[in-house]
Structure formats: structure tokens, C-alpha cells
């Protein structure tokens, strides 16, 4: 799994508290419908549509790599009858048939870890947490998997801790090896590890040779590319050599010819990425069986993107394919002091409500998409067990960033959404001890708007109301429908708000739009950044630090904002030039929120007909979702003006701007 920032760059999986809050989407008002409360999650009644033609041996998988550490720190799990039970029994009775477990080399701190004040918060040699997935830990889990009659995928990270597209750190015990020595060590480590599992009666059914290998692994020797043109990396040639030796390590193990080998990338909707990597894998004649994909819709795109990529790689490589990581939130709430990485997924035509029903629909749709493509053999839900227990977090120095995406409640009660694994096959309906249920259903209908429909026009103008609108269906998925609006005499409408009804054929739900008729019009282009592009806005500063973010949880309205964050200090100016203005006084305003601590943030106006003089307003951010509006009056003369936002940020400062207005208020 990889947590993303900005223009597709990767942040570390165990992100800092501040960075987690940047990405968090906890408890904001969803437009016409809201996600489930965490306390009510187990009592939700959900419906899941059957997937036609899905095979009995389709991989209905979960990754529960944290389970050993969770249970050691007091975590308990409860079945649908409300009784404490073994998690593997709960998984199996809900249709799970495969379990994936990550493996780290030596997950201990190589050096002391200090906080910003210099205090040591973790000592050299201490365990790093995140499941403590050593060979010994994984052996304990693997034996339980086999005892439960489930299949087992072992995920070699070839790293001491989290490996993903943004970081593939060389294991500390291998960092002084030459390329040739590393190749031999990778093959030996892989073979001997699998032999150890086999000796103890827990042979993996499949093995991942690396995790999310978008840019290689075991950096810098196995790194395929770098943003730094001066970086000394092994490149694609060295990457495929290491990958080949890892594959040979699997095949050289006892029973290795019966183990399916998985090569895994993230960004499951990106055809160009998969073509680049797997063309080179094919050219190198590496022995493998399954192409593994990570696909989190809030990071990786729509189901259409996923299906198109699956069809592409199926035809091009003829391999089996499985989504080995996906997840979605059952609530927007946060159960501990650590922010969560979840982002609401809602693009122009699709989306899911953060609810138990929305979580179930996302998982069902992923399964249906994979099963619909030739060679699609499975789906794994990532860290389904991530309940809240003190001492079991994604890092020993931080909290849990994933508890609202588990398939259990914060306190370990099985959610109705876990029953998806049975229900996609048309069986396994559940009624639980808390009043919740999971049943098969279909023919879902709209019940709410996915987004508020608000428009502004001048007196006498006719608003351009959309012919299609996005609605929320009763399975908490979002989609576009045709709409027919009531006829209104706009030429004679007075200043004020007008409510307009929209009819959707065949359903009782009536859409409503609000049109504000006003003589005060915002003269800026794309003032709420909903285009997702700079467009009329001009950025003078680092694009890695200042960018457009698509995340409703961090937006004042809509879903796009102007966002900033960087792990080092920077300065930037965002501006828009406006012309064709009539003389008079204008009000410039912006909504802002963020973590605070910047050297300086200013809203400003310049070039408004008064020489080089600027008018500014200082912006002070005070916390996540603490939106404040800042205003200045600008005496425009000469028909033009420049408005903008100035930033002078310290390392790790973050924030969002939205809904900038520049409106004439008097002559």
C-alpha cells in the first residue's frame, strides 16, 4: 500500500501526525448524505449484488499482517453472533479463502529515532511495529492460516519496513553488498525462507517477489528511475536481474514449482506503467505466474481505469491477474489521535459514500471488475484487521492510520461488509447480534445528490443547469443520471435564491438545485479550483509543494482545493490577472485552513491602478478543517488587477485554500 501526495508522489506509509491530517477525511458533512457513524457501523443493513459467473476458487483474500501484534496487545474479534472468536474462523465463515502476509527482513530501528525536540522516541534495535512481520512472526500466522483450511500468500518486501513506490529501502543487513552479492543473497534468502515455512508445514501457495515495484526495489541497486538525474542507480537492467534471482529463489525451494509467483505494482489503473515494467520483465524472460495490482480508488482512479488496464495486460502478457490490495472506509470518523490516510473517492461520474454499505459496494465492484476479465483470479482487502489496540499501530512511534478502513469495528466486531466474500457468490446472508445485516440485492435507485447543485447568475440570465447529475444510489455508490429541470421564467427573476426541482425518469427521488440571482458576480476564473488544473492561475514556486488536490475531506466546498505541503521550506506565489473591470471597490476573499506554523501567508491584491502598492491580509491557519475566511477591499482603477496568495512555509507545513472571490461591492 502507498499513501499519496500531490502529483502522484508517494509519502511513507506510516505518515507523521501532521501529514496524516493533511490526507485525512474524517467527519466532514457529506452533501446530501453522510457516511456511517463508527458507533453504528455494526448495526448497518447492507445489500450486495451477486457477481454472475464468479468461480468458487476466485481468490477472496484479505491481508491481515498486523494480526499477531494486534492480538498480543489485547485485540479481540467478535463474530456475527456477538461472541469472541478466532479471526480466522470469522474470515472463513464469511467466505474468505486466502490470506496475504507481508515479510520484512529485520524490522528494527537501525538508529535512534528522535522527535522534533530531540527527544529519543525509539532506540536502535527496537522493533518498528507495523505488525513486526519477521519470519518468526509470519510462521505463527501462516500455521494458523493453514490450520483454518485457507490458502496463504507470502509478500516479500525485501526491506526492513514498508516498501512502496515512494521508498524501497535496502535491508540494513544487505546495504554493504555489491550488486552481484546482493543477487546471490536475494535468491538464497527467498529460497531458505520458503523452505523454513515448508519445513514447519506452512508452504505458501503464492509468493510476491517484492511489493509495489513501480520504481524497483532495494534502492539504489534495484532502483529503475529517480527524479534526481545525478542519482547513481542500478536501473532497469539491475532491477530485472534481482527480480530474476528472487524468482529463482522461489523455484529453487522445496515444492517451489507448485508455488505461484506474483510480481506486484501499485497504480492499478495506469496502463503505461504496467507496459513499461512488464515489457522489461517479459524481455528478461523472468519466470512468474500472476500480475498483482494495488487499486485504491481514491488514489488510483475509477473502475473503468482498472478494467481497461486489466484487459490491456491480459491481452499483452497472458498472465493471471489479482488486485492484491484495495480498501475503503466504513466511516469518516477517526478512532484515535492519529489522523487517517483515507480520502473520499468521488470523481466526475463515480464514487462511494464512506459507510459500511459504501465499503461493501467498493469491494464488490472491485471483485466484479477483476472477475469480468480473462485471467482475473482474485482480490485482497488490505489490513482488514486494523482495529484499535494500544501498541499495535502502523509504526511503533505513531498511531493507527487505517482503523476506519478495517472490516471490523474499532473494537473488533465483524462488520456486515465482510460478508461480501460470500454474497458475491449468492450465498452467506447474515443477520448479526447488533441489528445489522448483509443480504443480496439489486436494482439500486437514487436517494440523494452526491454533490450540492448551486449556481449563480446575473438578473435576467438563464443558468446553465446540467443535463446529467451525480446521485447516490441505495448501495451507497455514486453515478450519473439524466435529469429534466422545471421550467422557470429567468428573465423576470428578482435578486435572491431560487430552488429548482429536477425529475429523474422512473424514480421518486427529486433533485434540487439552488440558483442565486445576484448583481454581485465573482470575476475570477475557476475560483474554487474545480477544474483540477492551474488554468488561469499562475504559480511561481515549486510544483511539488503547491498543487491542486482532489479530496472532499480537505475542501471547503466541492472537492478540489489549492494545496501545499513539502518536507522542506519553500516560498511561492499563486496569482490570477483580471482585466475588463469597471472602476470601483472590490472585495477579495479566500477560505483557508491548515496546520499552522508558517513564516508568512498573505492574501494580496496588486496592479489595481495604484502604482506598485499592494493590499494584503495575513492568513493564520490553526488546524485541520478549521476554515476561516479572510477579506480585503481593493479600489480598482484602470480596468485590471492581480490577486493572489503568498506562501513562506517551513518544512512540513501544510494547508488548503478554497473559494476565492473577487466581487465588486460599490462604484
Secondary structure by P-SEA (a helix, b strand, c coil): ccccccccccccccccaaaaaaaccccccccccccccccccccccbbbbbbccccccccbbbbccaaaaaaaabbbbbccccccccaaaaaaaacccbbbbbbbcccccccbbbccccccccccccccccccccaaaaaaaaaaaaaacbbbbbbbccccccccccccccccccccccaaaaaaaaaaaaaaaaaaaaaacccccbbbcccccccccccccccccccccccccccaaaaaaaaaaaaaaaaaccccccbbbbbbbcccccaaaaaaaaaaaaaacccccbbbbbbcccccccaaaaaaaaaaaaaaccbbbbccbbbbbccccccccccccbbbbbcccccccccaaaaaaaaaaaaaaaaaccccccccccccccccccccccccccccccccccccccccccccccaaaaaaacccccccccccbbbbccccccccccbbbbbbbccccccccccbbbbbccccccbbbbbbbccccccccccbbbbbbbbcccccbbbbbbbbbccccccccccccccccccccccccccccbbbbbcccccccccccccccccccccbbbbbbbccccccbbbbbbbbccccccccccccccccccccbbbbbbbbbccccbbbbbbbbbbccccccccbbbbbccccccccccbbbbbbccc
